[in-house]
Amino acid sequence: MRLLTILFLMALLPKWGVAGDIDLANHIKKYWTRWHNRKIEIADGDKRWPLTPELKAERLEHFKSMLSKFAPHIVEETYLIDKTFGWKKGTYLGVLRFGARNIKPLADVPKPEHECTSWITMDNMTGGKEIIMHKNRDSRGRPIAIQRRAVPGKHAWIGNGPQYGLSPSQGINDRGVVVMMNAGDALPEAENSQYGFGVFLICRILLEESGSAEDAVKLLEKIIYSNAHSHVECGSIWFIGDAKNVYIVEHSNRKLVAKKVNSGFIARANAFHYPEMQIYSLRSYKSLIAHSRREFAIRDYLVNTQWRKNGVITALDNAAASRIDKFPDGAKDYPPCGKSTISATTFVIDKEYPEFLSTAYMVFASPASSCYLPVPITLREIPETILDGTFSMRSFDLMDKKQPLLPADKLAVLEKRLYERHQAAVEKVRVLLRTSTGHTVKDDAAKILNDAFAENFKDLQASVK
C-alpha cells in the first residue's frame, strides 16, 4: 500500500504543491526598478578581451543558437523583457551574454575575491535521513533574493540569486535536484571559450531540464562539448546532487570530468582536485595553499569538532561553519566567510521524499550579518521585502559595517527556533505522506510547510527590529 501511495504522489509531480510561474512582465516592472526608464547599452566584453563589432556579433549569434538549442523558452523570455521595457528586440539577449555597460551594482563595493567555498555531507554523517550540500558565494552584486520559477513544461525550482535576474547562483528543483558551482583553476587560453552561457544561466537550464542529478550531469556535458559555456579565464567546479547520487564535476571548455561522492564529507574551494583536470591548471602553489586552508577550516569544524563529538552534522552546524572568518593558526589567507561573501545556502535533500521535504536554508548577504531562513521546496509566496531587496540590503548595510545581525548567543537561539519550527512541519508532512491517499494531500502538505515558512519569516522580522 505504501508503494502505491508513493507512486500516486510521484504521478502528481512536478506540479504537486508548487505555485504557478511568476507573471514575468509584472515581476520585472515591479522589482527591476534599476532598469526602469533606462536606455540600455550592451557591454563590449571584458577589458582584457576587447571585442570588435564583428566578433561581438559572431559570439552573440552563437550564444543565441545555443540558447535556442538548450532552452528556447528563455530566448522568447528575453523578447518579452524587451517588449516590457520598450527596448529594441534582441537587447536583453545581448545583456544576457555581455552584460549592460550602464547598469552598475548598487553601492561602491570592493572588487570581490573569487573565493567560493562549497561542501557536501553524505547521509552516513547526517543520521541517514538527508544529504546536505552547502555553498558560500564570494562575488559582487547586491541585493540578493529568493528566485522562484515554474515555467510550464519545465521543472519548477527555487534558488538564491540576484534580485535583478532570472537565473540563480545555486538552486533546487521540484525533484530535489541541487545545482551549485565554484570557479575552478585558471586555464590556458586554448581551454577557454567566450562564446557560451554564463554559469548562472547554466544553473537555471540544468534545474529546469533535469529530473535527476545524473540527467543534470549529462546535460552539462552536452553544453560544455557544444562550446556553450563561458567563464572568462577559468574552469568550473559543479556540485550536482539528488537523494540517490551526488557528483562533483570539474571542467574546462574542452574537457569534463564527473565523479560520484559515495559517502562521507568533502569541502571544495576553487582548486581542481582531479588529475585529469590538474594537467591544465595554471594555479600557483601559494594560491593552492590558500584554497586548501579554506577546505581544511570547514572540514576541521564540521568533521573534527561536530561529527566526532555528536555523531551527526546538521543544517545548524553548517550555519556556524559558513561564518568561519579566520584560521586557527592565524594565517592571513582569505577565509570561508570573507569581505566578499555575499550569500549562502544550505540545501538539505530529504532521502525519503526529496520532491516534498527538501529544504534550502538561505541568507541574502554575508552569513556573518544574516540569519538562515528555512525555505521549503514548495514555497508559494515570497515576502515582498525579499523580492524588492530591502531585506537583503539591511544585512548588506551591516556587512559593510562588519556588524552581526544579532549577538552570537541571540542569533543561535533564533536560528535554532526557526530550524525546529520548520523541522516540526517537515515531520508532520512526512507522517501525512506516509499515511494519506487522498487527492488533497499535495495541497495539505504544501500548506503546512508554507505556513511554517510564513511564521518563521514573521519571527525573523520581529527578532531583528
N, C-alpha and C positions, 0 to 999 in steps of 0.2 A: 504493500500500500504506500509506504513512504517513497519508493522508487517512482510509482505512478504520480504521486504528488509533485516530486521534483521535476519529472518530465513535463507535467502540466504547466508548472511555473516557468520552466525554460521556454516552453512554447509561447509564452507571453512576451518574451524578450525580442528586440531590445527596448520596447516601449513601456514595459511594466513601470508604473510609478514615476516615470520620467516626464517632466513637463515638456511641452512643445518647444520648438525653436524660438529664439528671440525674433521680434519684428525688427529686422535689420535696419531699415530706413529710420524708424523711430528711435532705435537704440543709438545710432551714431549722431542723430540730430540732438538727442538729449544729453549724451555723455561725452561725445568727442568735441568738446567746446573749443579746444585749442585749434581745431581745423575750421571753425566757422568763419565765413567771410574772408577766406584766405585764397590768394592766387598761388597755387602750389607750384613749386619749382622742383622738378625731379633732379636729384643729385647726380653727379657725374662719376661716382665711384670714389674709392679711397685715394688720397693724395699720393700714396706710394705707387698706385697703378692708374694714372690718369687715362681717361678714355677719349678717343676721337669719336666724332659723331657716328662714323661708320661702324666702329667696334661696339659702341653703345647700342646701336640699332640691331647689330648681329646678336649680341647677348640677350637683348630683350626678346627678340624673335625666338631664340632657343628656349628661353625661360617660358614664354607663352606656350610653345609647342609641348614642353614637358608638363606644364600645368594642365594643359588640355588632355594629355595622356593619363596622368595620375589622379587629377582632381578637377575635372571640367566644371563642376559646380562652383568652384572658387573663382574661375575666370568670369563666370556670369555674375558672381557676387561682386567682383571689382567693378563691373559695369554699373551695377545698381548703386554702388557708392559714388561713382562719377555722376550719375544722374541726380542723386540726392543732394550733392554739394554743388551741382551746376558746372562740373568740370568737363573738359573735353574727354570723349570716350578713349579709354586706354591710359588715363592719367594715373589712377590708383594702381594699375598693373605695373607701371613704371616705378611708383613709390614702393610697391611691394618688393620689387627687385633691387632698386638702387637707393631707396630712402628719399626723403624730401630735404632739399637744401635749406629751406626757410622754416622748418619745424624743428625747434631745438628742445632738448629735455628741460623740464621745469627746474628752476634754480641752478645756481652755479655750483655744480658738484665736481669733486676732483676726478681726474682721469682714473678709471677703475683698474684695479688689479684683476687680471683674468684668472681667477683662482677658485673656481667652483670645487666643492668637496661633496662627494656622494658616498653612500654606504648601503649595504644590503645585509639584513639579518634574516636567516632562513628559519623555518618553523621549528627545527630542533633546538633553537635557542630562545623561542618566544612562548613556549608552553604548548606548542603543537597546533594551535588554532589559527595562526596567522603568519604571513610573511611581511616583513617591514622593509620598505625602501625609502630612503631619505636623500634630499638634495638641499645643500646650501648654495644659493646662487650669488655669484660675485660679478657685478656688471654695473651699468648705469641705466637710468631711465626710471622715472617716477611720475605719477603714483602707480601702485600695483593693485590688482583687483582679482576677484574670482571671475573667471571666464566660464561660461556655460553655453554649449551649443547642442542642438538636437536636429540636425539637418535631415529632412525626410529621406529615408532610404539609407542613411548612414548610422554608424554607432554614435549615440549621444555621449558626451564627455563633459567633465568639469576640469578646470585647470587653474594654475596660478600664473599670471602673466600681466603684461602691461595693460593699464586701463584703456589706452588708445590702441587697441589691437584686437584681432580676432583669432590669434594663434597663441598657445600657451608656451611657457618655458618648461613646464612639466605638467602632466595630467594623467587622468584615469578615465577609462570609458565604461560603458554600461555592461561590459563583460568582465570587468575587473582587471583590464589590461593597463598596466602602468608604463609610461614612456617618459624618460628624462635623459639629459645629456650634459656632459662636461666637454670643454675644449680639450683637445689632445696635444700631441707634440708638434712643434714647428717642423715643417717638412720641406724638402727640395721643391722648387717650382714645378717640376715635372709631375709631382704627386698631387698638385692642387688644381682647382678649377674655379673660375669666376663666372660660370655660366648657369649655375643651377639655383636651387632653393636654399634659403637660409634655414637654420636649424629649427626655429620656431614653426615655420611652415611645414617642415618635415614632421615635426612632432604632431601637429594637428592632423596631417594626412594619415599618419600611422594610427592615431587614435580613431579616426573616423572609418578607416577601411579594414581594421583588423579585429577579428573575433577571438584571437589568441595571441600570446606572446610569440609563438612560433610563426604565425602569419605575419606579425609585425616585422620580425627579423627578415623574413623572406622578401617582404615588400621593400624594406630599407635596402636590401642588397640590390633589388631591381633599380631603385632610384639611384644608387651610387654608380652602378655599372651602366646606367643610361646617361651619365655625365649630367646629372640633375641635382648635384649638391654643391654648395659654395660655402666655404668657411674661412675666407681670407687666406692666411698663410699656414694654417694649422689643420690637423686632422680632428676627428671627433671620437668621443667615447660615449656610447649609449648604454643605458640601463633599462632593459625591457623585461617585464615580468607579469605573470598571472599566478593563479593559485596552483598551477601544475609545474610551470617552468619559469626560470629566471635566467636571463642572458646578459652578459657584458659583451658589447660589440666595439671593436676598435677598427678605424678605417681611415684611409686617405681617399682620394677620388679615383684610385686605380686598384686598391686592394682593401678587402674587408675580411675581418676575422671575427667570428662569433663563437663564444664558448659558454656552456651552462655553468651556473652556480648550483651545486647539488646540495650543499649543506653548509652550516657554519656561518661565518661572518667575514665580510671583506669591505674595506674602505678604499676609495679611489679618489685621487686628486686629479691632476691634469697630465700625468705622465703615462705613456704607453707601458704596459706590462708584457704583452705578448711578443715572443721572439720574432714572429712573422712581421710585426709592425716596427719593432725596435730597430730593425736594419735601415729604416728610412729616417729615423729620428735625428734632428739637429739640436736636441736639448743638451745644455751644458751640465757638467757634474754639479755645479752649485745649484742650478735650478732643480735638478733631480733630487738633491738633498732636501731642498725646501719643500717639495711636494711630498716626499717621504715623511717629513716631520708632521705634516697635516694628517696623513694617513695614520701614522702611529698615534698621534694625540687622540683621535677618535677611537681607534681600536683599544688603546690603553684604558680609556674611560669606560667604554661600553662593555668590553670583554673582561679586562682585569679588575675593574672596580665594581661594575654592576652584575655581570653574569656570574663571575666566580663567587660573589657574595650571595646573590639572590636566586641564581639558577635560571633566570629569565631576563630578557631585555624587552622593555615596554616603550610605548609611544612617549610616555613621560620621561623615560631615560633619554630618548632621542632629543627631546626638547632641551635637556641640560647639556647634552653633547654638542648640540648645534650652537651653543653660546660660548664654547671654549675660545677665549680671546688671547691666550698666552700659553707658552710652552713651559713645562715644569723645570727645564734646565736653563730657562732664561734666554733661549735663542731668540734672535730678532727677526726670524723669517715670518712670512705672512701666516697668520693663524687661521683655523677653520672659520671663525667669525671675526672678520676684519672690517676696515673702514669702507670697503666696497661690497659687503654682504648686504644685498637689498631685498632678499626674500628667501623663504624656505618652506618645504613641505615634507611632512612625514606621511607616506602612503602606507596604510595598513590593509593588506589584501586578506580578506576572510577566506579561509580554506574551505569551509562548508558551503557558504552561499556568497561567492565573490561578487555576483551581479547585484546582490541585495544589501550586503552588510559591510562592504569595504568602505574605508573612510580616508579622507585627506585632511590631515591636521596642518593648517596653513597659518603663516604670518605674512604680512604685506609690507614689510620693511625689514630692517635687521632684526633677527631674533633677540638681540640684546635690548631692543627697545619695544618689544612686542609681546603679545600673549598668543599662544597657539589656540586656534579656533577649530573644533572638530566639524568638518564639512561632510555630510553624508553623500554617498554616490547618487542618491535620489533627490538631491537638492532641487527645489522648485522655485522658491522665492529668494533672491539675493537682496540683502538690505540696501537701501538707497545710498547710505553713506559709504558702503563698499564700492558700489557701482560708480558713484561720482568722484571717488578718490579722496574724499575728506577723511575717511577712516585711516587710509594708508598714510596720508600726509601728516596726520597727527604723530604717528610713530616716526616718520622721517624727520620731523622737527626735533623730536627727542634724540634721534640718531645723530643729527648734526651737532647737537649739544653734548653728545656722549652721555646721555642720561637713560636710565631704565624706565620702562613703563610704570613699574611699581617696585618698591623694595623687594629684595630677593625672597624673603620669607612670605610676604603677602602674595607675590606672584606665584610662588609654589602652591600656596593654598588655593588660589583662584584656578590655576591650570588643573589641579587635582579635582576640583569641584566640577569643572566643565567636562573633564575626561570621564569622571564617574557618572555624570548625568547622561552623557552620550552612550557610555557602555551599558548602562541600565536599559536604555532604549534599544540598543543592538540586541541584547539578550532577550528582551521582551518580543522583538520581532523574530528572533531565532525560534522561540517557542511557537509563535504563530505560524511560521513557515513549516515547522515540523508536524504540526497538528491540523492545520486547516486545509480544506479542499475547496473552499468557497470561491466564487468568481471575484469577490471584492478584496481578496487577500492582498493583491498588489497595492491597492489604494490605501487599505488599512495600514499596511506596513510602511508605506511612504509617509503617511500622516504621522505615525509615531515618531519616525526619525526626523521629519521636518519640524514637528512641534518641539522636539528636544533641541534642534538647532536654533530655533527662534528664541527659546528660553535661555539657551547658552549665550546667544548674542546680546540679549537684553541684560543678562547678568554681567557680561563683559563690559558693556557700555556703562552700566551703573557703577561698576567697581573702579573705573578709572576716571570718574568725574573729578 
